[in-house]
Amino acid sequence: MKDIKTLDQTYVASTYGRFPVVITGGKGCIAVDDQGNEYIDMGSGIGVNLFGYSDPIWKEAVIAQLDAVQHTSNLYYTGPCAQLAELLCERTGLKKVFFCNSGAEANECAIKAARRYAQLNKGDDFYTIITLNNSFHGRTLTTLAATGQEKFHKLFQPLTPGFVSVPANDCEALSDAVKNNKTAAIMLECIQGEGGVNPLDQAFIDTAVQLAKEYDLLIIDDEVQTGNGRTGTLYAYMQYGFLPDIVTTAKGLGGGLPIGATMLGEKVKEIFKPGDNGSTFGGNPAVCAGAISNLKRIDDALLAEVKRKSDLIFSTLNGKTNVKSVAGMGLMIGIEPEQGTAGDIAKTCLENGVLVLTAGGNKVRLLPPLNISDAELNRALDVIANAFANGKE
């Protein structure tokens, strides 16, 4: 067999800076490489593998659907698509769902819905969407424009117009932006993931909700990374005491197969008519069958375990050598070093059998499977703590 790294470097577009590891298998939170080395995966495919590798319950649901119908176009009805939509609406209080393939595509749909709502209710020129500095909403031209990080904008000008970013947790800046623009919506992540695992303040969320009410704006809540039990509730907005008008999600919902979902609230539940939006693979029955399986397993008992394990991570790492801060919610955690770089610490973790991620603000990011065992978690935390301590040298 040809060398996988060489094949990749020769034929795959050079858009990723990969770690020098070829993953060939895994079980639960353990990944295995082509040399037989095992790693505790504290990243779960960037929050995708909700129950780890080769989860038997998820696999059974997907395989059963593959044995029936693997795909049919959206010209026809399928059970898993309709049943997943029902489950999402029942669990959130939102009213309808558009299915697609990724978080970026779900966010594109949300932006379309918000602009169409404003066009119908406020006028053609009310299309500006207020986003936050350090946000991340996707890699398409429009979701890059929504992303409040200039480093993502430079190479692909001109981006889609109509986005204004303000500092997170700055209530005055948010209010001024709404007042000074013909605004359609406020778009936010309750916890900024790629931007540094930064939870928003309750006061800032409250301000956004009040502004939305006062100016007839929609609130778009991007739960691509924070959703599906990751933060200790089904969706992170549930910890802030409000119901967004639009919620987007992806990643962990599919458990390893590609899916995005845009959940539409009361104001926008009928905003789309046939032909207004679409996605060839959106609502794919095999993917939806797996997602149904995942959602049904996210119950109160599992969410309590997510919170307990989160407390274990915080208590273990806070105060450790070279740990400046530990932030986040549930099993979505960012750790900032006093000295050294998150990238170097991640490499040290890899060399010692633990896979971690990085995030903005020079942070090591943890997104382990929700069902990681205490034994595996404690082993990983020992490696991570030692990597931080070594990073000081």
Contacts in CASP RR format, 6 or more apart in sequence:
PFRMAT RR
TARGET T0000
AUTHOR 0000-0000-0000
METHOD contacts of the structure
MODEL  1
MKDIKTLDQTYVASTYGRFPVVITGGKGCIAVDDQGNEYIDMGSGIGVNL
FGYSDPIWKEAVIAQLDAVQHTSNLYYTGPCAQLAELLCERTGLKKVFFC
NSGAEANECAIKAARRYAQLNKGDDFYTIITLNNSFHGRTLTTLAATGQE
KFHKLFQPLTPGFVSVPANDCEALSDAVKNNKTAAIMLECIQGEGGVNPL
DQAFIDTAVQLAKEYDLLIIDDEVQTGNGRTGTLYAYMQYGFLPDIVTTA
KGLGGGLPIGATMLGEKVKEIFKPGDNGSTFGGNPAVCAGAISNLKRIDD
ALLAEVKRKSDLIFSTLNGKTNVKSVAGMGLMIGIEPEQGTAGDIAKTCL
ENGVLVLTAGGNKVRLLPPLNISDAELNRALDVIANAFANGKE
4 22 0 8 1.000
4 34 0 8 1.000
5 20 0 8 1.000
5 22 0 8 1.000
8 18 0 8 1.000
19 346 0 8 1.000
19 347 0 8 1.000
19 350 0 8 1.000
19 355 0 8 1.000
21 33 0 8 1.000
21 39 0 8 1.000
21 350 0 8 1.000
22 33 0 8 1.000
22 34 0 8 1.000
23 31 0 8 1.000
23 32 0 8 1.000
23 33 0 8 1.000
24 32 0 8 1.000
24 33 0 8 1.000
24 34 0 8 1.000
24 36 0 8 1.000
25 31 0 8 1.000
25 32 0 8 1.000
25 53 0 8 1.000
25 54 0 8 1.000
26 32 0 8 1.000
26 53 0 8 1.000
26 54 0 8 1.000
27 53 0 8 1.000
27 54 0 8 1.000
28 51 0 8 1.000
28 52 0 8 1.000
28 53 0 8 1.000
28 54 0 8 1.000
28 55 0 8 1.000
28 369 0 8 1.000
28 371 0 8 1.000
29 40 0 8 1.000
29 41 0 8 1.000
29 42 0 8 1.000
29 44 0 8 1.000
29 52 0 8 1.000
29 53 0 8 1.000
29 368 0 8 1.000
29 369 0 8 1.000
29 371 0 8 1.000
29 372 0 8 1.000
29 373 0 8 1.000
29 376 0 8 1.000
30 38 0 8 1.000
30 39 0 8 1.000
30 40 0 8 1.000
30 41 0 8 1.000
30 53 0 8 1.000
30 376 0 8 1.000
31 38 0 8 1.000
31 39 0 8 1.000
31 41 0 8 1.000
31 53 0 8 1.000
31 355 0 8 1.000
32 38 0 8 1.000
32 39 0 8 1.000
33 39 0 8 1.000
37 353 0 8 1.000
38 353 0 8 1.000
39 350 0 8 1.000
39 353 0 8 1.000
39 354 0 8 1.000
39 355 0 8 1.000
40 353 0 8 1.000
40 354 0 8 1.000
40 355 0 8 1.000
40 376 0 8 1.000
40 379 0 8 1.000
40 380 0 8 1.000
40 383 0 8 1.000
41 49 0 8 1.000
41 52 0 8 1.000
41 53 0 8 1.000
41 355 0 8 1.000
41 368 0 8 1.000
41 369 0 8 1.000
42 349 0 8 1.000
42 354 0 8 1.000
42 355 0 8 1.000
42 356 0 8 1.000
42 357 0 8 1.000
42 366 0 8 1.000
42 367 0 8 1.000
42 368 0 8 1.000
42 380 0 8 1.000
42 384 0 8 1.000
43 355 0 8 1.000
43 356 0 8 1.000
43 357 0 8 1.000
43 365 0 8 1.000
43 366 0 8 1.000
43 367 0 8 1.000
43 368 0 8 1.000
44 50 0 8 1.000
44 52 0 8 1.000
44 367 0 8 1.000
44 368 0 8 1.000
44 369 0 8 1.000
45 367 0 8 1.000
46 225 0 8 1.000
46 251 0 8 1.000
46 357 0 8 1.000
46 367 0 8 1.000
47 225 0 8 1.000
47 230 0 8 1.000
47 251 0 8 1.000
47 252 0 8 1.000
47 367 0 8 1.000
48 251 0 8 1.000
48 252 0 8 1.000
48 254 0 8 1.000
48 255 0 8 1.000
48 256 0 8 1.000
49 55 0 8 1.000
49 252 0 8 1.000
49 255 0 8 1.000
49 256 0 8 1.000
49 369 0 8 1.000
50 58 0 8 1.000
50 228 0 8 1.000
50 252 0 8 1.000
50 254 0 8 1.000
50 255 0 8 1.000
50 294 0 8 1.000
50 369 0 8 1.000
50 370 0 8 1.000
51 57 0 8 1.000
51 58 0 8 1.000
51 255 0 8 1.000
51 294 0 8 1.000
51 297 0 8 1.000
51 369 0 8 1.000
51 370 0 8 1.000
51 371 0 8 1.000
52 369 0 8 1.000
52 371 0 8 1.000
55 255 0 8 1.000
57 293 0 8 1.000
57 297 0 8 1.000
58 255 0 8 1.000
58 290 0 8 1.000
58 293 0 8 1.000
58 294 0 8 1.000
60 293 0 8 1.000
61 289 0 8 1.000
61 290 0 8 1.000
61 292 0 8 1.000
61 293 0 8 1.000
62 257 0 8 1.000
62 286 0 8 1.000
62 287 0 8 1.000
62 289 0 8 1.000
62 290 0 8 1.000
62 293 0 8 1.000
64 289 0 8 1.000
65 80 0 8 1.000
65 285 0 8 1.000
65 286 0 8 1.000
65 288 0 8 1.000
65 289 0 8 1.000
65 290 0 8 1.000
66 286 0 8 1.000
68 285 0 8 1.000
69 78 0 8 1.000
69 285 0 8 1.000
70 284 0 8 1.000
70 285 0 8 1.000
70 286 0 8 1.000
71 281 0 8 1.000
71 284 0 8 1.000
71 285 0 8 1.000
71 286 0 8 1.000
72 78 0 8 1.000
72 285 0 8 1.000
73 280 0 8 1.000
74 278 0 8 1.000
74 279 0 8 1.000
74 280 0 8 1.000
74 282 0 8 1.000
74 283 0 8 1.000
78 283 0 8 1.000
78 285 0 8 1.000
78 288 0 8 1.000
79 285 0 8 1.000
79 288 0 8 1.000
80 283 0 8 1.000
80 285 0 8 1.000
80 286 0 8 1.000
80 288 0 8 1.000
80 289 0 8 1.000
80 290 0 8 1.000
80 292 0 8 1.000
81 99 0 8 1.000
81 282 0 8 1.000
81 283 0 8 1.000
81 284 0 8 1.000
81 285 0 8 1.000
81 288 0 8 1.000
83 288 0 8 1.000
83 292 0 8 1.000
84 97 0 8 1.000
84 99 0 8 1.000
84 261 0 8 1.000
84 283 0 8 1.000
84 288 0 8 1.000
84 291 0 8 1.000
84 292 0 8 1.000
84 295 0 8 1.000
85 96 0 8 1.000
85 97 0 8 1.000
85 99 0 8 1.000
87 292 0 8 1.000
87 295 0 8 1.000
87 296 0 8 1.000
88 94 0 8 1.000
88 97 0 8 1.000
88 261 0 8 1.000
88 263 0 8 1.000
88 295 0 8 1.000
89 95 0 8 1.000
89 96 0 8 1.000
89 97 0 8 1.000
89 263 0 8 1.000
91 234 0 8 1.000
91 295 0 8 1.000
92 234 0 8 1.000
92 235 0 8 1.000
92 243 0 8 1.000
92 247 0 8 1.000
92 263 0 8 1.000
93 243 0 8 1.000
93 265 0 8 1.000
94 243 0 8 1.000
94 247 0 8 1.000
94 263 0 8 1.000
94 264 0 8 1.000
94 265 0 8 1.000
95 264 0 8 1.000
95 265 0 8 1.000
95 266 0 8 1.000
95 269 0 8 1.000
96 263 0 8 1.000
96 264 0 8 1.000
96 265 0 8 1.000
96 269 0 8 1.000
96 270 0 8 1.000
97 261 0 8 1.000
97 262 0 8 1.000
97 263 0 8 1.000
97 264 0 8 1.000
98 106 0 8 1.000
98 109 0 8 1.000
98 261 0 8 1.000
98 262 0 8 1.000
98 264 0 8 1.000
98 272 0 8 1.000
98 277 0 8 1.000
98 278 0 8 1.000
98 279 0 8 1.000
99 259 0 8 1.000
99 260 0 8 1.000
99 261 0 8 1.000
99 279 0 8 1.000
99 282 0 8 1.000
99 283 0 8 1.000
99 284 0 8 1.000
99 288 0 8 1.000
100 106 0 8 1.000
100 109 0 8 1.000
100 259 0 8 1.000
100 260 0 8 1.000
100 261 0 8 1.000
100 262 0 8 1.000
100 278 0 8 1.000
100 279 0 8 1.000
100 281 0 8 1.000
100 282 0 8 1.000
101 258 0 8 1.000
101 259 0 8 1.000
101 260 0 8 1.000
101 279 0 8 1.000
101 281 0 8 1.000
101 282 0 8 1.000
102 250 0 8 1.000
102 258 0 8 1.000
102 260 0 8 1.000
103 138 0 8 1.000
103 224 0 8 1.000
103 248 0 8 1.000
103 249 0 8 1.000
103 250 0 8 1.000
103 251 0 8 1.000
103 260 0 8 1.000
104 137 0 8 1.000
104 138 0 8 1.000
104 139 0 8 1.000
104 140 0 8 1.000
104 143 0 8 1.000
105 140 0 8 1.000
105 260 0 8 1.000
105 279 0 8 1.000
106 224 0 8 1.000
106 248 0 8 1.000
106 249 0 8 1.000
106 250 0 8 1.000
106 260 0 8 1.000
106 261 0 8 1.000
106 262 0 8 1.000
107 137 0 8 1.000
107 138 0 8 1.000
107 143 0 8 1.000
107 146 0 8 1.000
107 187 0 8 1.000
107 220 0 8 1.000
107 222 0 8 1.000
107 224 0 8 1.000
107 248 0 8 1.000
107 262 0 8 1.000
108 140 0 8 1.000
108 142 0 8 1.000
108 143 0 8 1.000
109 248 0 8 1.000
109 262 0 8 1.000
109 277 0 8 1.000
110 187 0 8 1.000
110 220 0 8 1.000
110 222 0 8 1.000
110 246 0 8 1.000
110 248 0 8 1.000
110 262 0 8 1.000
111 129 0 8 1.000
111 142 0 8 1.000
111 143 0 8 1.000
111 146 0 8 1.000
111 185 0 8 1.000
111 187 0 8 1.000
111 220 0 8 1.000
112 276 0 8 1.000
112 277 0 8 1.000
113 218 0 8 1.000
113 246 0 8 1.000
113 262 0 8 1.000
113 264 0 8 1.000
113 268 0 8 1.000
113 271 0 8 1.000
113 272 0 8 1.000
114 129 0 8 1.000
114 184 0 8 1.000
114 185 0 8 1.000
114 187 0 8 1.000
114 218 0 8 1.000
114 220 0 8 1.000
114 245 0 8 1.000
114 246 0 8 1.000
114 268 0 8 1.000
115 127 0 8 1.000
115 129 0 8 1.000
115 184 0 8 1.000
115 185 0 8 1.000
116 268 0 8 1.000
116 271 0 8 1.000
116 272 0 8 1.000
116 276 0 8 1.000
117 184 0 8 1.000
117 185 0 8 1.000
117 218 0 8 1.000
117 267 0 8 1.000
117 268 0 8 1.000
117 271 0 8 1.000
118 126 0 8 1.000
118 127 0 8 1.000
118 183 0 8 1.000
118 184 0 8 1.000
118 185 0 8 1.000
118 218 0 8 1.000
119 126 0 8 1.000
119 127 0 8 1.000
120 271 0 8 1.000
121 216 0 8 1.000
122 182 0 8 1.000
122 184 0 8 1.000
122 216 0 8 1.000
125 182 0 8 1.000
126 182 0 8 1.000
126 183 0 8 1.000
126 184 0 8 1.000
127 162 0 8 1.000
127 182 0 8 1.000
127 184 0 8 1.000
128 162 0 8 1.000
128 163 0 8 1.000
128 164 0 8 1.000
128 181 0 8 1.000
128 182 0 8 1.000
128 183 0 8 1.000
128 184 0 8 1.000
129 146 0 8 1.000
129 162 0 8 1.000
129 163 0 8 1.000
129 164 0 8 1.000
129 183 0 8 1.000
129 184 0 8 1.000
129 185 0 8 1.000
129 186 0 8 1.000
129 187 0 8 1.000
129 220 0 8 1.000
130 163 0 8 1.000
130 164 0 8 1.000
130 165 0 8 1.000
130 166 0 8 1.000
130 174 0 8 1.000
130 177 0 8 1.000
130 178 0 8 1.000
130 181 0 8 1.000
130 183 0 8 1.000
130 185 0 8 1.000
130 186 0 8 1.000
130 187 0 8 1.000
131 137 0 8 1.000
131 146 0 8 1.000
131 147 0 8 1.000
131 148 0 8 1.000
131 163 0 8 1.000
131 164 0 8 1.000
131 165 0 8 1.000
131 166 0 8 1.000
131 186 0 8 1.000
131 187 0 8 1.000
131 188 0 8 1.000
132 148 0 8 1.000
132 165 0 8 1.000
132 166 0 8 1.000
132 167 0 8 1.000
132 168 0 8 1.000
132 187 0 8 1.000
132 188 0 8 1.000
132 189 0 8 1.000
132 192 0 8 1.000
133 148 0 8 1.000
133 149 0 8 1.000
133 165 0 8 1.000
133 166 0 8 1.000
133 167 0 8 1.000
133 168 0 8 1.000
134 148 0 8 1.000
134 149 0 8 1.000
134 168 0 8 1.000
134 192 0 8 1.000
134 195 0 8 1.000
134 196 0 8 1.000
134 198 0 8 1.000
134 360 0 8 1.000
135 146 0 8 1.000
135 147 0 8 1.000
135 148 0 8 1.000
135 149 0 8 1.000
135 165 0 8 1.000
135 168 0 8 1.000
135 187 0 8 1.000
135 188 0 8 1.000
135 189 0 8 1.000
135 192 0 8 1.000
135 195 0 8 1.000
135 222 0 8 1.000
136 147 0 8 1.000
136 148 0 8 1.000
136 149 0 8 1.000
136 152 0 8 1.000
136 189 0 8 1.000
136 192 0 8 1.000
136 193 0 8 1.000
136 194 0 8 1.000
136 195 0 8 1.000
137 143 0 8 1.000
137 144 0 8 1.000
137 146 0 8 1.000
137 147 0 8 1.000
137 187 0 8 1.000
137 222 0 8 1.000
138 144 0 8 1.000
138 146 0 8 1.000
138 147 0 8 1.000
141 156 0 8 1.000
141 159 0 8 1.000
141 160 0 8 1.000
142 159 0 8 1.000
142 160 0 8 1.000
144 152 0 8 1.000
144 153 0 8 1.000
144 156 0 8 1.000
144 159 0 8 1.000
145 153 0 8 1.000
145 159 0 8 1.000
145 160 0 8 1.000
145 161 0 8 1.000
145 162 0 8 1.000
145 163 0 8 1.000
146 163 0 8 1.000
146 187 0 8 1.000
147 153 0 8 1.000
148 165 0 8 1.000
149 195 0 8 1.000
153 159 0 8 1.000
164 177 0 8 1.000
164 181 0 8 1.000
166 173 0 8 1.000
166 174 0 8 1.000
166 176 0 8 1.000
166 177 0 8 1.000
167 173 0 8 1.000
168 188 0 8 1.000
168 192 0 8 1.000
168 198 0 8 1.000
168 200 0 8 1.000
168 204 0 8 1.000
169 200 0 8 1.000
169 201 0 8 1.000
169 203 0 8 1.000
169 204 0 8 1.000
170 204 0 8 1.000
171 203 0 8 1.000
171 204 0 8 1.000
171 207 0 8 1.000
174 186 0 8 1.000
174 204 0 8 1.000
174 207 0 8 1.000
174 208 0 8 1.000
174 211 0 8 1.000
175 207 0 8 1.000
175 211 0 8 1.000
177 183 0 8 1.000
178 186 0 8 1.000
178 211 0 8 1.000
178 215 0 8 1.000
178 217 0 8 1.000
183 215 0 8 1.000
183 217 0 8 1.000
184 217 0 8 1.000
184 218 0 8 1.000
185 217 0 8 1.000
185 218 0 8 1.000
185 219 0 8 1.000
185 220 0 8 1.000
185 245 0 8 1.000
185 246 0 8 1.000
186 208 0 8 1.000
186 211 0 8 1.000
186 212 0 8 1.000
186 217 0 8 1.000
186 218 0 8 1.000
186 219 0 8 1.000
186 220 0 8 1.000
187 219 0 8 1.000
187 220 0 8 1.000
187 222 0 8 1.000
188 200 0 8 1.000
188 205 0 8 1.000
188 208 0 8 1.000
188 219 0 8 1.000
188 220 0 8 1.000
188 221 0 8 1.000
188 222 0 8 1.000
189 200 0 8 1.000
189 221 0 8 1.000
189 222 0 8 1.000
189 223 0 8 1.000
189 225 0 8 1.000
189 226 0 8 1.000
190 199 0 8 1.000
190 200 0 8 1.000
190 205 0 8 1.000
190 221 0 8 1.000
190 223 0 8 1.000
190 226 0 8 1.000
190 231 0 8 1.000
190 236 0 8 1.000
190 237 0 8 1.000
190 239 0 8 1.000
190 240 0 8 1.000
191 197 0 8 1.000
191 198 0 8 1.000
191 199 0 8 1.000
191 200 0 8 1.000
191 225 0 8 1.000
191 226 0 8 1.000
191 231 0 8 1.000
191 236 0 8 1.000
191 328 0 8 1.000
191 329 0 8 1.000
191 332 0 8 1.000
192 198 0 8 1.000
192 200 0 8 1.000
193 225 0 8 1.000
193 226 0 8 1.000
193 332 0 8 1.000
193 359 0 8 1.000
193 365 0 8 1.000
194 225 0 8 1.000
194 359 0 8 1.000
194 360 0 8 1.000
195 359 0 8 1.000
195 360 0 8 1.000
195 361 0 8 1.000
196 327 0 8 1.000
196 334 0 8 1.000
196 359 0 8 1.000
196 360 0 8 1.000
196 361 0 8 1.000
196 363 0 8 1.000
196 365 0 8 1.000
197 327 0 8 1.000
197 328 0 8 1.000
197 332 0 8 1.000
197 333 0 8 1.000
197 334 0 8 1.000
197 359 0 8 1.000
197 363 0 8 1.000
197 365 0 8 1.000
198 327 0 8 1.000
198 328 0 8 1.000
199 327 0 8 1.000
199 328 0 8 1.000
199 329 0 8 1.000
200 240 0 8 1.000
202 240 0 8 1.000
205 240 0 8 1.000
205 241 0 8 1.000
205 242 0 8 1.000
206 242 0 8 1.000
208 219 0 8 1.000
209 219 0 8 1.000
209 242 0 8 1.000
211 217 0 8 1.000
212 218 0 8 1.000
212 219 0 8 1.000
212 245 0 8 1.000
218 245 0 8 1.000
218 246 0 8 1.000
218 267 0 8 1.000
218 268 0 8 1.000
219 242 0 8 1.000
219 244 0 8 1.000
219 245 0 8 1.000
219 246 0 8 1.000
220 244 0 8 1.000
220 245 0 8 1.000
220 246 0 8 1.000
220 247 0 8 1.000
220 248 0 8 1.000
221 235 0 8 1.000
221 236 0 8 1.000
221 237 0 8 1.000
221 244 0 8 1.000
221 246 0 8 1.000
221 247 0 8 1.000
221 248 0 8 1.000
222 248 0 8 1.000
223 235 0 8 1.000
223 236 0 8 1.000
223 237 0 8 1.000
223 247 0 8 1.000
223 248 0 8 1.000
223 249 0 8 1.000
224 248 0 8 1.000
224 249 0 8 1.000
224 250 0 8 1.000
224 251 0 8 1.000
224 260 0 8 1.000
225 251 0 8 1.000
225 332 0 8 1.000
225 367 0 8 1.000
226 235 0 8 1.000
226 236 0 8 1.000
226 329 0 8 1.000
226 332 0 8 1.000
227 234 0 8 1.000
227 235 0 8 1.000
227 236 0 8 1.000
227 249 0 8 1.000
227 251 0 8 1.000
227 252 0 8 1.000
227 253 0 8 1.000
228 234 0 8 1.000
228 235 0 8 1.000
228 249 0 8 1.000
228 251 0 8 1.000
228 252 0 8 1.000
228 253 0 8 1.000
228 294 0 8 1.000
228 295 0 8 1.000
228 298 0 8 1.000
229 235 0 8 1.000
229 298 0 8 1.000
229 302 0 8 1.000
229 303 0 8 1.000
229 306 0 8 1.000
229 370 0 8 1.000
230 236 0 8 1.000
230 252 0 8 1.000
230 306 0 8 1.000
230 330 0 8 1.000
230 331 0 8 1.000
230 332 0 8 1.000
230 367 0 8 1.000
230 370 0 8 1.000
231 239 0 8 1.000
231 306 0 8 1.000
231 328 0 8 1.000
231 329 0 8 1.000
231 330 0 8 1.000
231 331 0 8 1.000
231 332 0 8 1.000
232 239 0 8 1.000
232 303 0 8 1.000
232 306 0 8 1.000
232 307 0 8 1.000
232 310 0 8 1.000
232 329 0 8 1.000
232 330 0 8 1.000
232 331 0 8 1.000
233 239 0 8 1.000
233 303 0 8 1.000
234 298 0 8 1.000
234 303 0 8 1.000
235 247 0 8 1.000
235 249 0 8 1.000
236 329 0 8 1.000
237 243 0 8 1.000
237 244 0 8 1.000
237 247 0 8 1.000
239 329 0 8 1.000
243 265 0 8 1.000
244 265 0 8 1.000
245 264 0 8 1.000
245 265 0 8 1.000
245 266 0 8 1.000
245 267 0 8 1.000
245 268 0 8 1.000
246 262 0 8 1.000
246 263 0 8 1.000
246 264 0 8 1.000
246 265 0 8 1.000
246 268 0 8 1.000
247 262 0 8 1.000
247 263 0 8 1.000
248 260 0 8 1.000
248 261 0 8 1.000
248 262 0 8 1.000
248 263 0 8 1.000
249 260 0 8 1.000
249 261 0 8 1.000
249 263 0 8 1.000
250 258 0 8 1.000
250 259 0 8 1.000
250 260 0 8 1.000
250 261 0 8 1.000
252 294 0 8 1.000
253 259 0 8 1.000
253 260 0 8 1.000
253 261 0 8 1.000
253 291 0 8 1.000
253 294 0 8 1.000
253 295 0 8 1.000
254 287 0 8 1.000
254 290 0 8 1.000
254 291 0 8 1.000
254 294 0 8 1.000
255 290 0 8 1.000
255 291 0 8 1.000
255 294 0 8 1.000
257 284 0 8 1.000
257 286 0 8 1.000
257 287 0 8 1.000
257 290 0 8 1.000
258 281 0 8 1.000
258 287 0 8 1.000
259 282 0 8 1.000
259 283 0 8 1.000
259 284 0 8 1.000
259 287 0 8 1.000
259 288 0 8 1.000
259 291 0 8 1.000
260 282 0 8 1.000
264 271 0 8 1.000
281 287 0 8 1.000
298 370 0 8 1.000
302 370 0 8 1.000
302 371 0 8 1.000
305 370 0 8 1.000
305 371 0 8 1.000
306 330 0 8 1.000
306 331 0 8 1.000
306 370 0 8 1.000
307 330 0 8 1.000
309 330 0 8 1.000
309 331 0 8 1.000
309 372 0 8 1.000
309 374 0 8 1.000
309 377 0 8 1.000
310 329 0 8 1.000
310 330 0 8 1.000
310 331 0 8 1.000
310 333 0 8 1.000
312 374 0 8 1.000
312 377 0 8 1.000
312 378 0 8 1.000
312 381 0 8 1.000
313 326 0 8 1.000
313 331 0 8 1.000
313 333 0 8 1.000
313 366 0 8 1.000
313 377 0 8 1.000
313 381 0 8 1.000
314 326 0 8 1.000
314 333 0 8 1.000
316 378 0 8 1.000
316 381 0 8 1.000
316 385 0 8 1.000
317 323 0 8 1.000
317 326 0 8 1.000
317 335 0 8 1.000
317 381 0 8 1.000
317 384 0 8 1.000
317 385 0 8 1.000
317 388 0 8 1.000
318 326 0 8 1.000
320 385 0 8 1.000
320 388 0 8 1.000
320 389 0 8 1.000
321 385 0 8 1.000
321 388 0 8 1.000
321 389 0 8 1.000
321 392 0 8 1.000
322 337 0 8 1.000
322 338 0 8 1.000
322 339 0 8 1.000
322 340 0 8 1.000
322 388 0 8 1.000
322 389 0 8 1.000
322 391 0 8 1.000
322 392 0 8 1.000
323 335 0 8 1.000
323 336 0 8 1.000
323 337 0 8 1.000
323 338 0 8 1.000
323 385 0 8 1.000
323 388 0 8 1.000
324 336 0 8 1.000
324 337 0 8 1.000
324 338 0 8 1.000
325 335 0 8 1.000
325 336 0 8 1.000
326 333 0 8 1.000
326 334 0 8 1.000
326 335 0 8 1.000
326 336 0 8 1.000
327 333 0 8 1.000
327 334 0 8 1.000
327 336 0 8 1.000
327 363 0 8 1.000
328 334 0 8 1.000
331 366 0 8 1.000
331 367 0 8 1.000
331 368 0 8 1.000
331 370 0 8 1.000
331 372 0 8 1.000
332 365 0 8 1.000
332 366 0 8 1.000
332 367 0 8 1.000
333 365 0 8 1.000
333 366 0 8 1.000
334 359 0 8 1.000
334 363 0 8 1.000
334 364 0 8 1.000
334 365 0 8 1.000
334 366 0 8 1.000
335 363 0 8 1.000
335 364 0 8 1.000
335 365 0 8 1.000
335 366 0 8 1.000
335 384 0 8 1.000
335 388 0 8 1.000
336 342 0 8 1.000
336 361 0 8 1.000
336 362 0 8 1.000
336 363 0 8 1.000
336 364 0 8 1.000
337 345 0 8 1.000
337 362 0 8 1.000
337 364 0 8 1.000
337 388 0 8 1.000
337 391 0 8 1.000
337 392 0 8 1.000
338 392 0 8 1.000
339 391 0 8 1.000
339 392 0 8 1.000
340 362 0 8 1.000
340 391 0 8 1.000
340 392 0 8 1.000
341 362 0 8 1.000
342 358 0 8 1.000
342 359 0 8 1.000
342 360 0 8 1.000
342 361 0 8 1.000
342 362 0 8 1.000
342 363 0 8 1.000
342 364 0 8 1.000
343 358 0 8 1.000
343 364 0 8 1.000
344 391 0 8 1.000
345 356 0 8 1.000
345 364 0 8 1.000
345 384 0 8 1.000
345 387 0 8 1.000
345 388 0 8 1.000
345 391 0 8 1.000
346 356 0 8 1.000
346 357 0 8 1.000
346 358 0 8 1.000
346 364 0 8 1.000
346 387 0 8 1.000
348 386 0 8 1.000
348 387 0 8 1.000
348 390 0 8 1.000
348 391 0 8 1.000
349 355 0 8 1.000
349 356 0 8 1.000
349 364 0 8 1.000
349 383 0 8 1.000
349 384 0 8 1.000
349 387 0 8 1.000
350 356 0 8 1.000
352 383 0 8 1.000
352 386 0 8 1.000
352 387 0 8 1.000
353 383 0 8 1.000
354 379 0 8 1.000
354 380 0 8 1.000
354 383 0 8 1.000
354 384 0 8 1.000
354 387 0 8 1.000
356 364 0 8 1.000
356 365 0 8 1.000
356 366 0 8 1.000
356 384 0 8 1.000
357 364 0 8 1.000
357 365 0 8 1.000
357 366 0 8 1.000
357 367 0 8 1.000
358 364 0 8 1.000
358 365 0 8 1.000
359 365 0 8 1.000
364 384 0 8 1.000
364 388 0 8 1.000
366 384 0 8 1.000
368 377 0 8 1.000
368 380 0 8 1.000
END
